[in-house]
Amino acid sequence: NTTMNSRLETPTSSTKSKLTIYQMATISLMTALLCILGPMSIPIGAIPISFTNFVIYLTVYLLGTKLGTLSYLIYLLLGTAGLPVFSAYSGGLAKLAGPTGGYLIGFIFMSIISGIFIKQGKGKILPSILGMAIGTAVAYLFGTIWFMIESGSTLMYALTACVFPFLIGDAVKILLASNIGPLIRSALQKAHLLESL
């Protein structure tokens, strides 16, 4: 009985290997999803509405802070290398270094902050919403300062062009992610594809 219990309690190297494979597969899947949905955008001004941040919210729900951020960094590298995975099917270093590139960099901080709150809050809705909101605000701050420096615009113009039009849409994305994320994660946990938060 003792031997049997120890076998049940101690993961085998095969189990660890499978978890690693599942993690790699999920990273690849979420990166691919970013590459598919990231270019889809609605042009409304200097910054188009995109689904990139919504996918990032879901990614940190499924993968956690480190692996979720890694997934986004891979996407960012692919876009910087020239693949048309950024908004409006653009790509290249010029896009990243341009006036709107700060928001792409800001998403790194958004991923980290969102992931920390989701982890600490055990995936509960309110802490998750708070974390995603704070992370998004930090991304806005970083991107807006970058936009002002690169374009030489005033703060009010930058906020009007790059922040105000997106507040409602991003709030909706956060609410959707905070409700959908736990459901997807729970389903994957039941299938033993993800560990508990």
Backbone as CSV, one residue per row, in Angstrom:
resi,resn,N_x,N_y,N_z,CA_x,CA_y,CA_z,C_x,C_y,C_z
1,ASN,0.822,-1.200,0.000,0.000,0.000,0.000,0.858,1.253,0.000
2,THR,1.927,1.251,0.805,2.818,2.407,0.872,3.452,2.667,-0.478
3,THR,3.890,1.569,-1.120,4.509,1.702,-2.439,3.523,2.261,-3.440
4,MET,2.268,1.782,-3.367,1.243,2.248,-4.292,0.958,3.733,-4.085
5,ASN,0.875,4.145,-2.795,0.603,5.551,-2.501,1.719,6.447,-2.984
6,SER,2.964,5.995,-2.806,4.095,6.810,-3.234,4.115,6.963,-4.740
7,ARG,3.652,5.918,-5.430,3.596,5.994,-6.890,2.546,7.008,-7.332
8,LEU,1.427,7.049,-6.574,0.362,7.981,-6.925,0.754,9.413,-6.618
9,GLU,1.523,9.620,-5.554,1.845,10.970,-5.114,3.036,11.552,-5.844
10,THR,3.935,10.718,-6.316,5.151,11.200,-6.956,5.015,11.119,-8.466
11,PRO,5.048,12.285,-9.184,4.926,12.257,-10.634,6.119,11.550,-11.257
12,THR,5.875,10.745,-12.235,6.953,10.081,-12.944,7.580,11.036,-13.930
13,SER,8.753,10.668,-14.418,9.425,11.503,-15.415,8.601,11.581,-16.682
14,SER,7.816,10.503,-16.952,6.950,10.502,-18.130,5.870,11.560,-18.001
15,THR,5.273,11.669,-16.769,4.242,12.674,-16.537,4.801,14.069,-16.688
16,LYS,5.993,14.303,-16.101,6.631,15.602,-16.217,6.902,15.938,-17.672
17,SER,7.334,14.938,-18.426,7.616,15.145,-19.837,6.352,15.518,-20.589
18,LYS,5.236,14.836,-20.269,3.979,15.129,-20.932,3.512,16.546,-20.626
19,LEU,3.653,16.958,-19.349,3.253,18.311,-18.986,4.064,19.335,-19.765
20,THR,5.341,19.063,-19.939,6.199,19.966,-20.692,5.756,20.035,-22.147
21,ILE,5.415,18.897,-22.706,4.942,18.847,-24.087,3.638,19.621,-24.220
22,TYR,2.723,19.450,-23.252,1.458,20.171,-23.284,1.691,21.682,-23.186
23,GLN,2.632,22.070,-22.321,2.933,23.491,-22.174,3.476,24.060,-23.478
24,MET,4.382,23.317,-24.099,4.950,23.768,-25.371,3.879,23.861,-26.446
25,ALA,2.986,22.878,-26.442,1.910,22.883,-27.431,0.977,24.065,-27.208
26,THR,0.688,24.372,-25.932,-0.196,25.488,-25.624,0.456,26.814,-25.969
27,ILE,1.757,26.931,-25.696,2.493,28.143,-26.082,2.410,28.342,-27.587
28,SER,2.647,27.277,-28.329,2.598,27.356,-29.795,1.202,27.730,-30.273
29,LEU,0.189,27.138,-29.635,-1.200,27.410,-30.022,-1.565,28.868,-29.783
30,MET,-1.219,29.389,-28.600,-1.564,30.770,-28.274,-0.763,31.759,-29.104
31,THR,0.486,31.421,-29.423,1.281,32.276,-30.310,0.660,32.303,-31.698
32,ALA,0.221,31.130,-32.162,-0.440,31.059,-33.470,-1.722,31.869,-33.467
33,LEU,-2.454,31.808,-32.344,-3.701,32.573,-32.238,-3.418,34.072,-32.280
34,LEU,-2.340,34.482,-31.638,-1.924,35.887,-31.704,-1.595,36.285,-33.141
35,CYS,-0.901,35.397,-33.840,-0.522,35.683,-35.231,-1.736,35.763,-36.151
36,ILE,-2.778,35.014,-35.810,-3.996,35.015,-36.631,-4.880,36.219,-36.323
37,LEU,-5.108,36.458,-35.020,-6.031,37.521,-34.627,-5.373,38.886,-34.507
38,GLY,-4.054,38.896,-34.234,-3.334,40.162,-34.086,-3.455,41.083,-35.286
39,PRO,-3.322,40.579,-36.509,-3.413,41.463,-37.686,-4.823,41.976,-37.963
40,MET,-5.837,41.257,-37.439,-7.213,41.680,-37.691,-7.516,42.911,-36.858
41,SER,-7.820,44.014,-37.507,-8.022,45.251,-36.770,-9.082,46.110,-37.443
42,ILE,-9.605,47.043,-36.654,-10.577,48.005,-37.160,-9.935,49.380,-37.114
43,PRO,-9.582,49.952,-38.264,-8.900,51.256,-38.263,-9.841,52.381,-37.838
44,ILE,-9.489,53.042,-36.742,-10.307,54.166,-36.284,-9.458,55.417,-36.044
45,GLY,-8.179,55.333,-36.385,-7.287,56.465,-36.151,-5.848,56.005,-36.166
46,ALA,-5.013,56.656,-35.346,-3.580,56.313,-35.303,-3.360,54.889,-34.817
47,ILE,-4.201,54.433,-33.908,-4.105,53.083,-33.348,-5.380,52.317,-33.684
48,PRO,-5.291,51.233,-34.434,-6.499,50.468,-34.768,-6.938,49.584,-33.608
49,ILE,-8.219,49.251,-33.576,-8.721,48.288,-32.595,-8.287,46.892,-33.029
50,SER,-7.643,46.160,-32.134,-7.189,44.815,-32.469,-7.589,43.847,-31.365
51,PHE,-7.373,42.552,-31.628,-7.710,41.513,-30.661,-6.477,41.046,-29.882
52,THR,-5.349,41.698,-30.113,-4.094,41.241,-29.514,-4.178,41.174,-27.997
53,ASN,-4.639,42.252,-27.366,-4.678,42.242,-25.903,-5.664,41.204,-25.358
54,PHE,-6.755,40.965,-26.072,-7.716,39.948,-25.636,-7.065,38.564,-25.604
55,VAL,-6.299,38.243,-26.643,-5.611,36.945,-26.685,-4.563,36.860,-25.578
56,ILE,-3.889,37.976,-25.290,-2.894,37.985,-24.209,-3.565,37.699,-22.873
57,TYR,-4.730,38.306,-22.627,-5.457,38.037,-21.385,-5.725,36.536,-21.237
58,LEU,-6.212,35.919,-22.307,-6.517,34.484,-22.262,-5.245,33.660,-22.097
59,THR,-4.170,34.102,-22.742,-2.914,33.359,-22.695,-2.364,33.270,-21.281
60,VAL,-2.385,34.383,-20.542,-1.859,34.324,-19.175,-2.788,33.517,-18.264
61,TYR,-4.073,33.459,-18.582,-4.983,32.580,-17.843,-4.555,31.124,-18.007
62,LEU,-4.219,30.756,-19.239,-3.925,29.358,-19.540,-2.498,28.954,-19.204
63,LEU,-1.555,29.865,-19.395,-0.145,29.509,-19.266,0.545,30.093,-18.037
64,GLY,-0.086,31.049,-17.382,0.580,31.713,-16.275,1.436,32.869,-16.767
65,THR,2.070,33.547,-15.835,2.808,34.773,-16.165,4.001,34.513,-17.079
66,LYS,4.866,33.589,-16.685,6.118,33.380,-17.429,5.867,32.847,-18.838
67,LEU,5.115,31.752,-18.924,4.893,31.131,-20.224,3.959,31.976,-21.093
68,GLY,2.999,32.662,-20.455,2.110,33.545,-21.205,2.874,34.700,-21.821
69,THR,3.785,35.278,-21.035,4.616,36.375,-21.552,5.563,35.862,-22.625
70,LEU,6.084,34.651,-22.432,6.960,34.048,-23.447,6.230,33.899,-24.771
71,SER,4.970,33.473,-24.709,4.164,33.316,-25.922,4.048,34.645,-26.658
72,TYR,3.798,35.720,-25.901,3.683,37.040,-26.540,5.031,37.495,-27.101
73,LEU,6.123,37.225,-26.384,7.445,37.624,-26.861,7.797,36.927,-28.177
74,ILE,7.398,35.663,-28.306,7.630,34.943,-29.560,6.869,35.624,-30.684
75,TYR,5.612,35.973,-30.412,4.799,36.709,-31.393,5.467,38.027,-31.771
76,LEU,5.967,38.739,-30.768,6.617,40.033,-31.001,7.868,39.868,-31.868
77,LEU,8.637,38.831,-31.594,9.842,38.565,-32.388,9.497,38.208,-33.834
78,LEU,8.439,37.424,-34.014,8.005,37.055,-35.366,7.608,38.308,-36.158
79,GLY,6.874,39.192,-35.483,6.469,40.434,-36.146,7.641,41.337,-36.450
80,THR,8.569,41.440,-35.501,9.752,42.272,-35.706,10.611,41.731,-36.838
81,ALA,10.617,40.410,-36.991,11.395,39.786,-38.067,10.797,40.043,-39.448
82,GLY,9.570,40.566,-39.489,8.971,40.913,-40.770,7.690,40.205,-41.115
83,LEU,7.298,39.211,-40.316,6.031,38.537,-40.609,4.870,39.507,-40.372
84,PRO,3.867,39.506,-41.229,2.755,40.471,-41.109,1.744,40.065,-40.041
85,VAL,2.171,40.072,-38.787,1.315,39.614,-37.703,0.841,40.754,-36.795
86,PHE,1.341,41.966,-37.056,0.868,43.109,-36.291,-0.426,43.634,-36.906
87,SER,-1.009,44.652,-36.295,-2.289,45.182,-36.767,-2.209,45.590,-38.233
88,ALA,-3.325,45.387,-38.933,-3.436,45.698,-40.364,-2.416,44.918,-41.200
89,TYR,-2.064,43.724,-40.722,-1.140,42.825,-41.434,0.185,43.516,-41.748
90,SER,0.724,44.193,-40.740,2.025,44.846,-40.883,3.060,44.079,-40.069
91,GLY,4.316,44.415,-40.267,5.390,43.763,-39.540,6.693,44.490,-39.790
92,GLY,7.743,44.038,-39.136,9.046,44.639,-39.336,9.466,45.531,-38.182
93,LEU,10.758,45.809,-38.127,11.325,46.626,-37.058,10.783,48.047,-37.088
94,ALA,10.483,48.553,-38.291,9.971,49.925,-38.416,8.648,50.083,-37.675
95,LYS,7.817,49.051,-37.719,6.538,49.086,-37.012,6.759,49.151,-35.509
96,LEU,7.698,48.340,-35.024,7.973,48.294,-33.591,8.609,49.593,-33.109
97,ALA,9.463,50.191,-33.942,10.161,51.415,-33.557,9.357,52.671,-33.855
98,GLY,8.227,52.522,-34.539,7.418,53.664,-34.916,6.603,54.224,-33.768
99,PRO,5.767,55.227,-34.046,4.988,55.897,-32.999,4.075,54.976,-32.197
100,THR,3.557,53.922,-32.829,2.629,53.023,-32.124,3.326,51.789,-31.537
101,GLY,4.635,51.688,-31.740,5.360,50.517,-31.258,5.400,50.401,-29.744
102,GLY,5.247,51.530,-29.067,5.281,51.502,-27.609,4.166,50.682,-27.002
103,TYR,3.046,50.614,-27.710,1.938,49.815,-27.198,2.248,48.325,-27.309
104,LEU,2.956,47.950,-28.356,3.376,46.553,-28.498,4.336,46.167,-27.380
105,ILE,5.258,47.076,-27.034,6.165,46.827,-25.918,5.393,46.845,-24.605
106,GLY,4.445,47.766,-24.501,3.645,47.873,-23.283,2.860,46.613,-22.969
107,PHE,2.518,45.849,-24.007,1.785,44.604,-23.792,2.602,43.584,-22.991
108,ILE,3.926,43.718,-23.024,4.765,42.825,-22.217,4.460,43.045,-20.737
109,PHE,4.432,44.321,-20.328,4.124,44.651,-18.934,2.692,44.254,-18.589
110,MET,1.787,44.430,-19.550,0.400,44.046,-19.336,0.278,42.552,-19.064
111,SER,1.017,41.762,-19.814,0.997,40.313,-19.640,1.524,39.921,-18.262
112,ILE,2.620,40.536,-17.855,3.227,40.213,-16.560,2.297,40.593,-15.408
113,ILE,1.789,41.817,-15.437,0.925,42.294,-14.347,-0.366,41.483,-14.284
114,SER,-0.987,41.253,-15.440,-2.225,40.457,-15.469,-1.983,39.061,-14.913
115,GLY,-0.888,38.449,-15.332,-0.572,37.096,-14.884,-0.360,37.007,-13.389
116,ILE,0.307,38.016,-12.814,0.561,38.021,-11.369,-0.750,38.087,-10.598
117,PHE,-1.652,38.977,-11.014,-2.931,39.119,-10.326,-3.787,37.861,-10.478
118,ILE,-3.793,37.275,-11.672,-4.564,36.050,-11.896,-4.037,34.915,-11.026
119,LYS,-2.711,34.829,-10.930,-2.081,33.789,-10.110,-2.382,33.993,-8.634
120,GLN,-2.160,35.206,-8.151,-2.370,35.487,-6.730,-3.844,35.390,-6.343
121,GLY,-4.719,35.721,-7.294,-6.153,35.656,-7.018,-6.764,34.311,-7.314
122,LYS,-5.918,33.309,-7.641,-6.393,31.951,-7.930,-7.396,31.926,-9.082
123,GLY,-7.270,32.869,-10.016,-8.147,32.891,-11.173,-9.529,33.449,-10.913
124,LYS,-9.762,33.984,-9.703,-11.076,34.554,-9.394,-11.302,35.812,-10.235
125,ILE,-12.571,36.100,-10.507,-12.913,37.146,-11.479,-12.444,38.533,-11.051
126,LEU,-12.755,38.955,-9.832,-12.450,40.326,-9.422,-10.948,40.632,-9.410
127,PRO,-10.099,39.785,-8.784,-8.654,40.056,-8.850,-8.125,40.031,-10.289
128,SER,-8.704,39.151,-11.097,-8.265,39.051,-12.490,-8.610,40.320,-13.264
129,ILE,-9.834,40.811,-13.069,-10.248,42.051,-13.733,-9.353,43.202,-13.297
130,LEU,-9.069,43.276,-11.998,-8.210,44.337,-11.480,-6.820,44.268,-12.103
131,GLY,-6.261,43.065,-12.158,-4.930,42.895,-12.734,-4.872,43.253,-14.205
132,MET,-5.884,42.812,-14.963,-5.912,43.122,-16.387,-6.113,44.621,-16.622
133,ALA,-6.917,45.255,-15.759,-7.145,46.697,-15.884,-5.867,47.481,-15.579
134,ILE,-5.170,47.098,-14.508,-3.923,47.780,-14.159,-2.870,47.533,-15.240
135,GLY,-2.774,46.289,-15.710,-1.814,45.966,-16.772,-2.080,46.752,-18.040
136,THR,-3.360,46.881,-18.394,-3.735,47.637,-19.581,-3.401,49.117,-19.406
137,ALA,-3.634,49.648,-18.198,-3.306,51.052,-17.918,-1.816,51.297,-18.059
138,VAL,-0.998,50.356,-17.589,0.457,50.488,-17.722,0.865,50.452,-19.197
139,ALA,0.228,49.558,-19.968,0.508,49.496,-21.410,0.121,50.805,-22.092
140,TYR,-1.024,51.354,-21.701,-1.448,52.658,-22.217,-0.412,53.735,-21.885
141,LEU,0.036,53.751,-20.642,0.993,54.764,-20.187,2.283,54.685,-20.991
142,PHE,2.836,53.468,-21.092,4.088,53.277,-21.821,3.918,53.654,-23.290
143,GLY,2.839,53.157,-23.898,2.615,53.418,-25.319,2.344,54.878,-25.617
144,THR,1.620,55.549,-24.725,1.288,56.952,-24.954,2.526,57.838,-24.855
145,ILE,3.375,57.575,-23.868,4.622,58.339,-23.749,5.482,58.128,-24.982
146,TRP,5.573,56.871,-25.431,6.343,56.539,-26.637,5.770,57.284,-27.843
147,PHE,4.441,57.273,-27.977,3.773,57.938,-29.100,4.063,59.434,-29.095
148,MET,4.024,60.056,-27.938,4.288,61.489,-27.827,5.718,61.832,-28.240
149,ILE,6.661,60.994,-27.804,8.069,61.236,-28.149,8.303,61.058,-29.644
150,GLU,7.764,59.974,-30.220,8.006,59.667,-31.627,7.269,60.617,-32.577
151,SER,6.060,61.027,-32.197,5.255,61.860,-33.096,5.355,63.342,-32.774
152,GLY,5.894,63.669,-31.610,5.988,65.068,-31.216,4.636,65.677,-30.879
153,SER,3.676,64.842,-30.507,2.322,65.325,-30.226,2.169,65.715,-28.762
154,THR,1.081,66.398,-28.458,0.769,66.763,-27.080,0.121,65.583,-26.365
155,LEU,0.049,65.681,-25.054,-0.571,64.616,-24.272,-2.043,64.458,-24.633
156,MET,-2.750,65.560,-24.775,-4.180,65.477,-25.078,-4.423,64.833,-26.439
157,TYR,-3.591,65.187,-27.430,-3.755,64.569,-28.751,-3.482,63.067,-28.672
158,ALA,-2.424,62.694,-27.946,-2.072,61.275,-27.820,-3.187,60.497,-27.127
159,LEU,-3.762,61.077,-26.070,-4.848,60.407,-25.365,-6.093,60.290,-26.242
160,THR,-6.382,61.344,-26.987,-7.556,61.349,-27.859,-7.415,60.344,-29.000
161,ALA,-6.193,60.202,-29.520,-5.963,59.315,-30.658,-5.708,57.872,-30.244
162,CYS,-5.083,57.682,-29.087,-4.564,56.358,-28.753,-5.176,55.689,-27.533
163,VAL,-5.927,56.419,-26.728,-6.447,55.840,-25.490,-7.966,55.913,-25.401
164,PHE,-8.522,57.107,-25.448,-9.961,57.291,-25.221,-10.852,56.419,-26.107
165,PRO,-10.529,56.270,-27.413,-11.424,55.456,-28.269,-11.443,53.968,-27.915
166,PHE,-10.484,53.522,-27.095,-10.332,52.085,-26.851,-10.790,51.649,-25.467
167,LEU,-11.139,52.601,-24.613,-11.454,52.267,-23.226,-12.638,51.314,-23.102
168,ILE,-13.725,51.609,-23.814,-14.906,50.750,-23.723,-14.627,49.363,-24.301
169,GLY,-13.995,49.326,-25.468,-13.681,48.045,-26.100,-12.775,47.188,-25.238
170,ASP,-11.760,47.805,-24.616,-10.852,47.044,-23.763,-11.544,46.581,-22.493
171,ALA,-12.475,47.376,-21.987,-13.249,46.950,-20.814,-14.071,45.709,-21.136
172,VAL,-14.659,45.696,-22.327,-15.431,44.526,-22.766,-14.524,43.307,-22.906
173,LYS,-13.332,43.491,-23.481,-12.384,42.389,-23.646,-11.981,41.821,-22.289
174,ILE,-11.751,42.706,-21.329,-11.355,42.265,-19.992,-12.472,41.457,-19.340
175,LEU,-13.704,41.926,-19.457,-14.842,41.199,-18.885,-15.020,39.837,-19.547
176,LEU,-14.871,39.796,-20.874,-14.991,38.522,-21.583,-13.900,37.553,-21.156
177,ALA,-12.663,38.045,-21.120,-11.531,37.187,-20.760,-11.661,36.673,-19.335
178,SER,-12.153,37.521,-18.417,-12.269,37.119,-17.015,-13.350,36.066,-16.810
179,ASN,-14.272,35.958,-17.745,-15.319,34.936,-17.669,-14.976,33.697,-18.494
180,ILE,-14.383,33.908,-19.670,-14.044,32.786,-20.544,-12.778,32.076,-20.083
181,GLY,-11.786,32.848,-19.638,-10.501,32.277,-19.233,-10.620,31.170,-18.203
182,PRO,-11.320,31.395,-17.085,-11.443,30.336,-16.078,-12.149,29.089,-16.606
183,LEU,-13.123,29.266,-17.499,-13.844,28.114,-18.049,-12.928,27.243,-18.909
184,ILE,-12.136,27.905,-19.753,-11.199,27.155,-20.609,-10.148,26.466,-19.761
185,ARG,-9.623,27.192,-18.771,-8.590,26.617,-17.915,-9.128,25.430,-17.126
186,SER,-10.360,25.569,-16.602,-10.970,24.479,-15.843,-11.135,23.231,-16.707
187,ALA,-11.545,23.426,-17.960,-11.729,22.286,-18.873,-10.393,21.596,-19.139
188,LEU,-9.341,22.386,-19.303,-8.016,21.809,-19.564,-7.456,21.122,-18.323
189,GLN,-7.766,21.667,-17.144,-7.324,21.026,-15.908,-8.008,19.677,-15.712
190,LYS,-9.294,19.623,-16.033,-10.025,18.362,-15.908,-9.476,17.310,-16.866
191,ALA,-8.941,17.772,-17.991,-8.329,16.853,-18.954,-6.864,16.582,-18.619
192,HIS,-6.405,17.134,-17.457,-5.027,16.945,-16.996,-4.001,17.525,-17.969
193,LEU,-4.387,18.610,-18.623,-3.478,19.266,-19.556,-2.808,20.495,-18.923
194,LEU,-3.361,20.970,-17.807,-2.796,22.104,-17.111,-2.833,21.839,-15.614
195,GLU,-1.853,22.415,-14.902,-1.851,22.312,-13.462,-2.754,23.389,-12.872
196,SER,-3.137,23.225,-11.607,-3.982,24.204,-10.939,-3.192,25.479,-10.677
197,LEU,-3.930,26.596,-10.586,-3.284,27.860,-10.261,-2.745,27.827,-8.839
